[in-house]
């Protein structure tokens, strides 16, 4: 019974956080030890999720810091204006540099692609997620 209550509390908390943040589409990229990338895209059915696509990702190292470049494409015939930010993660999935992640405004014209870039806040980072919101 305690497990069920705990699961319900976690599910409720997650739902509140998800609705409150209005994150519509994210791409999670992990740099493997061999240099290969693993990419996962998550989305729900909002306007941005339907019309925004992650067209590609690239990573490199600047010294010992992970640098990320993500190509975002507007697949609609309307101007899309939104905000994005990078969420940096270490090898165990813990978030790094929590307070240093501002939202950046961006507009993409119909069928246009734009590149966004970020550099990890410290050398422990080996993966990232890009968050977008209205």
N, CA, C and O of each residue as an XYZ file, in Angstrom:
536
protein
N       0.829     -1.196      0.000
C       0.000      0.000      0.000
C       0.871      1.256      0.000
O       0.561      2.234     -0.681
N       1.959      1.222      0.767
C       2.866      2.355      0.824
C       3.514      2.607     -0.541
O       3.689      3.756     -0.948
N       3.869      1.521     -1.244
C       4.461      1.651     -2.570
C       3.498      2.315     -3.540
O       3.910      3.148     -4.348
N       2.216      1.959     -3.471
C       1.217      2.544     -4.361
C       1.076      4.037     -4.078
O       1.017      4.841     -5.008
N       1.022      4.412     -2.802
C       0.909      5.826     -2.435
C       2.140      6.600     -2.890
O       2.024      7.723     -3.380
N       3.322      6.000     -2.730
C       4.556      6.650     -3.150
C       4.574      6.839     -4.658
O       4.951      7.906     -5.142
N       4.169      5.815     -5.410
C       4.114      5.924     -6.868
C       3.140      7.018     -7.297
O       3.436      7.788     -8.211
N       1.982      7.092     -6.645
C       0.988      8.117     -6.976
C       1.531      9.509     -6.679
O       1.303     10.438     -7.454
N       2.245      9.667     -5.567
C       2.817     10.963     -5.209
C       3.872     11.383     -6.232
O       3.917     12.540     -6.650
N       4.714     10.437     -6.627
C       5.738     10.734     -7.630
C       5.090     11.084     -8.964
O       5.495     12.051     -9.609
N       4.098     10.320     -9.383
C       3.401     10.579    -10.639
C       2.722     11.940    -10.609
O       2.787     12.682    -11.589
N       2.078     12.276     -9.511
C       1.413     13.571     -9.385
C       2.432     14.704     -9.444
O       2.214     15.708    -10.123
N       3.544     14.540     -8.733
C       4.595     15.563     -8.759
C       5.178     15.743    -10.142
O       5.402     16.872    -10.579
N       5.427     14.645    -10.840
C       5.953     14.712    -12.193
C       4.967     15.407    -13.124
O       5.369     16.222    -13.955
N       3.679     15.094    -12.995
C       2.654     15.718    -13.841
C       2.601     17.218    -13.611
O       2.509     17.988    -14.567
N       2.658     17.643    -12.353
C       2.626     19.069    -12.040
C       3.850     19.768    -12.619
O       3.729     20.845    -13.202
N       5.023     19.166    -12.465
C       6.238     19.757    -13.020
C       6.168     19.848    -14.537
O       6.549     20.867    -15.113
N       5.693     18.807    -15.184
C       5.605     18.794    -16.640
C       4.654     19.860    -17.140
O       4.982     20.573    -18.089
N       3.501     19.990    -16.540
C       2.538     20.994    -16.962
C       3.032     22.395    -16.661
O       2.826     23.308    -17.460
N       3.679     22.580    -15.525
C       4.158     23.898    -15.132
C       5.276     24.408    -16.011
O       5.352     25.609    -16.270
N       6.130     23.548    -16.469
C       7.266     23.963    -17.287
C       6.900     24.130    -18.753
O       7.602     24.842    -19.471
N       5.876     23.530    -19.203
C       5.408     23.510    -20.590
C       6.515     23.185    -21.582
O       6.600     23.805    -22.642
N       7.347     22.236    -21.252
C       8.374     21.774    -22.176
C       7.698     20.899    -23.216
O       7.023     19.925    -22.883
N       7.885     21.255    -24.472
C       7.147     20.595    -25.531
C       7.949     19.544    -26.274
O       7.396     18.519    -26.672
N       9.205     19.768    -26.467
C      10.028     18.782    -27.164
C      11.432     18.853    -26.611
O      11.962     19.940    -26.380
N      12.032     17.707    -26.399
C      13.414     17.680    -25.946
C      14.179     16.645    -26.752
O      13.620     15.650    -27.213
N      15.441     16.895    -26.907
C      16.334     15.906    -27.489
C      17.412     15.649    -26.458
O      18.013     16.590    -25.940
N      17.664     14.398    -26.155
C      18.729     14.039    -25.223
C      19.844     13.384    -26.033
O      19.609     12.437    -26.784
N      21.041     13.893    -25.873
C      22.191     13.367    -26.603
C      23.238     12.913    -25.598
O      23.608     13.669    -24.699
N      23.717     11.686    -25.744
C      24.759     11.144    -24.878
C      25.983     10.853    -25.736
O      25.885     10.197    -26.773
N      27.137     11.349    -25.293
C      28.388     11.058    -25.982
C      28.968      9.801    -25.343
O      29.310      9.799    -24.161
N      29.077      8.730    -26.133
C      29.609      7.463    -25.626
C      31.123      7.556    -25.485
O      31.744      8.458    -26.047
N      31.718      6.633    -24.743
C      33.172      6.626    -24.544
C      33.937      6.487    -25.855
O      35.068      6.959    -25.970
N      33.313      5.829    -26.859
C      33.977      5.675    -28.154
C      33.765      6.871    -29.076
O      34.206      6.849    -30.225
N      33.088      7.924    -28.582
C      32.871      9.122    -29.376
C      31.563      9.142    -30.139
O      31.184     10.183    -30.676
N      30.858      8.013    -30.203
C      29.578      7.966    -30.907
C      28.497      8.678    -30.095
O      28.603      8.815    -28.876
N      27.454      9.128    -30.799
C      26.343      9.809    -30.158
C      25.126      8.902    -30.096
O      24.858      8.143    -31.027
N      24.398      8.985    -29.004
C      23.088      8.355    -28.881
C      22.101      9.496    -28.714
O      22.273     10.336    -27.831
N      21.066      9.539    -29.552
C      20.110     10.644    -29.529
C      18.707     10.110    -29.291
O      18.279      9.156    -29.941
N      17.990     10.728    -28.356
C      16.613     10.369    -28.074
C      15.773     11.638    -28.104
O      16.139     12.635    -27.481
N      14.656     11.617    -28.819
C      13.762     12.771    -28.884
C      12.471     12.420    -28.181
O      11.883     11.367    -28.429
N      12.024     13.315    -27.291
C      10.772     13.133    -26.573
C       9.880     14.330    -26.871
O      10.364     15.461    -26.911
N       8.590     14.103    -27.080
C       7.694     15.236    -27.311
C       6.281     14.879    -26.907
O       5.938     13.707    -26.743
N       5.449     15.931    -26.745
C       4.019     15.716    -26.564
C       3.305     16.373    -27.753
O       3.969     16.702    -28.736
N       2.014     16.573    -27.706
C       1.298     16.973    -28.914
C       1.001     18.466    -29.014
O       0.045     18.839    -29.694
N       1.772     19.331    -28.373
C       1.570     20.770    -28.496
C       2.039     21.284    -29.856
O       2.618     20.542    -30.650
N       1.778     22.568    -30.110
C       2.133     23.189    -31.385
C       3.614     23.041    -31.704
O       3.962     22.684    -32.829
N       4.498     23.307    -30.739
C       5.931     23.191    -31.004
C       6.327     21.761    -31.315
O       7.130     21.524    -32.217
N       5.778     20.809    -30.584
C       6.128     19.410    -30.802
C       5.695     18.946    -32.182
O       6.347     18.092    -32.782
N       4.612     19.493    -32.686
C       4.119     19.101    -34.006
C       4.926     19.728    -35.130
O       5.040     19.143    -36.207
N       5.496     20.923    -34.896
C       6.122     21.677    -35.978
C       7.629     21.848    -35.870
O       8.274     22.253    -36.838
N       8.193     21.551    -34.723
C       9.635     21.673    -34.535
C      10.286     20.314    -34.681
O       9.782     19.318    -34.162
N      11.401     20.273    -35.384
C      12.132     19.019    -35.542
C      13.592     19.245    -35.184
O      14.146     20.313    -35.442
N      14.198     18.249    -34.598
C      15.639     18.266    -34.398
C      16.233     17.625    -35.650
O      16.122     16.416    -35.854
N      16.863     18.453    -36.485
C      17.369     17.973    -37.769
C      18.760     17.354    -37.649
O      19.174     16.587    -38.519
N      19.477     17.680    -36.584
C      20.798     17.099    -36.422
C      21.483     17.617    -35.179
O      21.137     18.677    -34.658
N      22.448     16.870    -34.716
C      23.259     17.280    -33.565
C      24.720     16.983    -33.851
O      25.049     16.006    -34.524
N      25.587     17.835    -33.334
C      27.029     17.628    -33.425
C      27.627     17.947    -32.067
O      27.139     18.817    -31.346
N      28.682     17.235    -31.731
C      29.407     17.530    -30.498
C      30.898     17.548    -30.772
O      31.388     16.920    -31.710
N      31.598     18.277    -29.938
C      33.060     18.335    -29.987
C      33.516     18.722    -28.589
O      32.700     19.042    -27.724
N      34.805     18.690    -28.380
C      35.335     19.117    -27.100
C      36.172     20.364    -27.292
O      37.010     20.433    -28.192
N      35.940     21.347    -26.441
C      36.732     22.566    -26.376
C      37.567     22.405    -25.107
O      37.077     22.627    -24.000
N      38.822     22.022    -25.277
C      39.619     21.618    -24.116
C      39.005     20.342    -23.580
O      38.959     19.335    -24.286
N      38.532     20.366    -22.341
C      37.874     19.183    -21.784
C      36.372     19.411    -21.571
O      35.721     18.658    -20.846
N      35.831     20.455    -22.208
C      34.403     20.760    -22.084
C      33.643     20.327    -23.334
O      34.093     20.549    -24.458
N      32.492     19.710    -23.123
C      31.636     19.279    -24.225
C      30.965     20.493    -24.855
O      30.364     21.309    -24.157
N      31.070     20.608    -26.175
C      30.392     21.661    -26.933
C      29.325     20.983    -27.780
O      29.586     19.960    -28.414
N      28.125     21.551    -27.790
C      27.007     20.965    -28.531
C      26.475     21.955    -29.544
O      26.389     23.154    -29.283
N      26.120     21.429    -30.707
C      25.446     22.211    -31.742
C      24.238     21.403    -32.188
O      24.367     20.237    -32.560
N      23.072     22.020    -32.150
C      21.825     21.341    -32.494
C      21.126     22.143    -33.586
O      20.955     23.356    -33.463
N      20.723     21.458    -34.654
C      19.974     22.098    -35.733
C      18.485     21.882    -35.480
O      18.006     20.750    -35.413
N      17.762     22.998    -35.342
C      16.323     22.952    -35.102
C      15.623     23.451    -36.354
O      15.972     24.502    -36.890
N      14.632     22.695    -36.820
C      13.926     23.044    -38.055
C      12.457     23.312    -37.779
O      11.810     22.584    -37.026
N      11.937     24.370    -38.401
C      10.516     24.682    -38.371
C       9.893     23.970    -39.561
O      10.149     24.345    -40.705
N       9.088     22.962    -39.315
C       8.480     22.174    -40.392
C       7.093     22.686    -40.754
O       6.342     22.003    -41.450
N       6.749     23.884    -40.287
C       5.416     24.427    -40.566
C       5.510     25.622    -41.510
O       6.603     26.053    -41.879
N       4.354     26.148    -41.893
C       4.307     27.339    -42.740
C       4.026     28.597    -41.913
O       3.566     29.606    -42.447
N       4.304     28.530    -40.611
C       4.105     29.667    -39.716
C       5.401     29.992    -38.983
O       6.243     29.122    -38.764
N       5.545     31.273    -38.604
C       6.674     31.685    -37.782
C       6.536     31.059    -36.401
O       5.469     31.136    -35.791
N       7.598     30.441    -35.902
C       7.603     29.874    -34.554
C       8.548     30.688    -33.682
O       9.727     30.840    -34.002
N       8.022     31.209    -32.579
C       8.828     31.930    -31.598
C       8.730     31.172    -30.283
O       7.635     30.862    -29.814
N       9.875     30.878    -29.699
C       9.908     30.090    -28.477
C      11.209     30.354    -27.754
O      11.995     31.201    -28.179
N      11.447     29.641    -26.671
C      12.677     29.737    -25.900
C      13.303     28.347    -25.794
O      12.606     27.333    -25.839
N      14.630     28.317    -25.654
C      15.320     27.044    -25.478
C      16.408     27.206    -24.426
O      16.842     28.317    -24.121
N      16.835     26.083    -23.882
C      18.009     26.058    -23.017
C      18.592     24.653    -23.002
O      17.904     23.673    -23.287
N      19.874     24.577    -22.665
C      20.564     23.304    -22.539
C      20.514     22.847    -21.089
O      20.646     23.654    -20.169
N      20.323     21.555    -20.896
C      20.405     20.923    -19.584
C      21.579     19.946    -19.677
O      21.536     18.999    -20.462
N      22.622     20.171    -18.881
C      23.854     19.394    -18.941
C      23.834     18.297    -17.893
O      23.443     18.534    -16.750
N      24.259     17.079    -18.282
C      24.215     15.911    -17.396
C      25.576     15.215    -17.337
O      26.321     15.197    -18.317
N      25.884     14.644    -16.173
C      27.119     13.875    -16.058
C      26.851     12.408    -16.425
O      25.734     12.062    -16.809
N      27.866     11.552    -16.308
C      27.745     10.148    -16.727
C      26.674      9.375    -15.967
O      26.145      8.388    -16.476
N      26.351      9.815    -14.757
C      25.332      9.130    -13.972
C      23.947      9.748    -14.138
O      22.993      9.321    -13.489
N      23.837     10.750    -15.004
C      22.541     11.370    -15.249
C      22.199     12.517    -14.325
O      21.082     13.034    -14.366
N      23.153     12.929    -13.480
C      22.909     14.054    -12.588
C      23.094     15.362    -13.350
O      24.015     15.501    -14.155
N      22.216     16.308    -13.089
C      22.293     17.610    -13.739
C      23.465     18.412    -13.174
O      23.709     18.415    -11.967
N      24.188     19.093    -14.073
C      25.360     19.886    -13.715
C      25.081     21.347    -14.083
O      24.493     21.616    -15.130
N      25.488     22.276    -13.246
C      25.321     23.700    -13.554
C      23.876     24.140    -13.573
O      23.464     24.854    -14.488
N      23.098     23.737    -12.594
C      21.662     23.990    -12.575
C      21.332     25.477    -12.630
O      20.443     25.873    -13.383
N      22.015     26.302    -11.862
C      21.682     27.724    -11.805
C      22.169     28.541    -12.983
O      21.827     29.718    -13.097
N      22.960     27.947    -13.860
C      23.568     28.719    -14.952
C      22.917     28.458    -16.307
O      23.559     28.613    -17.345
N      21.649     28.063    -16.300
C      20.998     27.712    -17.561
C      19.856     28.676    -17.870
O      18.713     28.397    -17.507
N      20.130     29.802    -18.532
C      19.053     30.729    -18.872
C      18.273     30.261    -20.101
O      18.781     29.490    -20.915
N      17.041     30.735    -20.223
C      16.253     30.508    -21.440
C      16.695     31.525    -22.478
O      16.925     32.689    -22.149
N      16.817     31.091    -23.745
C      17.207     31.965    -24.854
C      16.050     32.052    -25.845
O      15.567     31.020    -26.312
N      15.596     33.263    -26.177
C      14.512     33.392    -27.162
C      15.043     33.156    -28.573
O      16.191     33.474    -28.885
N      14.182     32.593    -29.416
C      14.546     32.341    -30.813
C      13.272     32.340    -31.647
O      12.211     31.937    -31.171
N      13.379     32.791    -32.883
C      12.279     32.722    -33.847
C      12.798     32.039    -35.099
O      13.915     32.301    -35.545
N      11.986     31.168    -35.656
C      12.370     30.458    -36.876
C      11.243     30.637    -37.886
O      10.090     30.306    -37.610
N      11.589     31.167    -39.064
C      10.596     31.383    -40.114
C      10.159     30.047    -40.711
O      10.811     29.027    -40.484
N       9.060     30.041    -41.473
C       8.563     28.779    -42.041
C       9.631     28.019    -42.824
O      10.325     28.589    -43.666
N       9.750     26.744    -42.538
C      10.640     25.789    -43.197
C      12.125     26.119    -43.060
O      12.953     25.546    -43.768
N      12.465     27.030    -42.164
C      13.854     27.410    -41.922
C      14.473     26.510    -40.850
O      13.767     25.962    -40.004
N      15.791     26.367    -40.897
C      16.549     25.684    -39.848
C      17.489     26.677    -39.204
O      18.021     27.566    -39.869
N      17.692     26.524    -37.907
C      18.663     27.353    -37.195
C      19.505     26.460    -36.298
O      19.041     25.437    -35.793
N      20.748     26.870    -36.113
C      21.665     26.167    -35.222
C      21.680     26.866    -33.872
O      21.711     28.095    -33.799
N      21.659     26.079    -32.811
C      21.873     26.602    -31.469
C      23.089     25.889    -30.906
O      23.359     24.736    -31.242
N      23.824     26.591    -30.038
C      25.046     26.013    -29.490
C      25.147     26.262    -28.000
O      24.574     27.215    -27.473
N      25.875     25.404    -27.338
C      26.156     25.578    -25.921
C      27.430     24.842    -25.557
O      27.835     23.897    -26.234
N      28.055     25.288    -24.478
C      29.260     24.648    -23.960
C      28.992     24.244    -22.515
O      28.497     25.042    -21.719
N      29.318     23.017    -22.188
C      29.088     22.475    -20.846
C      29.809     23.317    -19.798
O      30.872     23.875    -20.067
N      29.227     23.408    -18.600
C      29.843     24.231    -17.556
C      31.070     23.610    -16.889
O      31.848     24.317    -16.248
N      31.252     22.276    -17.035
C      32.460     21.656    -16.465
C      32.750     20.330    -17.162
O      31.904     19.823    -17.898
N      33.945     19.758    -16.936
C      34.378     18.559    -17.660
C      33.650     17.271    -17.286
O      33.849     16.257    -17.954
N      32.821     17.269    -16.255
C      32.094     16.067    -15.872
C      30.948     15.747    -16.832
O      30.442     14.625    -16.834
N      30.539     16.709    -17.637
C      29.388     16.551    -18.535
C      29.724     15.637    -19.701
O      30.758     15.789    -20.350
N      28.807     14.657    -19.965
C      28.966     13.814    -21.169
C      27.668     13.704    -21.944
O      27.617     13.002    -22.954
N      26.604     14.389    -21.494
C      25.354     14.370    -22.247
C      24.587     15.641    -21.971
O      24.891     16.384    -21.038
N      23.576     15.882    -22.808
C      22.786     17.093    -22.653
C      21.373     16.847    -23.180
O      21.110     15.916    -23.941
N      20.496     17.712    -22.743
C      19.132     17.750    -23.239
C      18.853     19.190    -23.644
O      19.272     20.124    -22.961
N      18.153     19.367    -24.744
C      17.707     20.693    -25.146
C      16.220     20.768    -24.807
O      15.426     19.930    -25.233
N      15.867     21.785    -24.033
C      14.476     22.003    -23.649
C      13.928     23.181    -24.439
O      14.633     24.168    -24.648
N      12.674     23.087    -24.880
C      12.017     24.213    -25.560
C      10.675     24.465    -24.910
O      10.027     23.546    -24.408
N      10.263     25.731    -24.925
C       8.958     26.094    -24.387
C       8.392     27.269    -25.164
O       9.126     28.036    -25.786
N       7.068     27.396    -25.115
C       6.383     28.518    -25.783
C       6.819     29.834    -25.188
O       6.354     30.890    -25.617
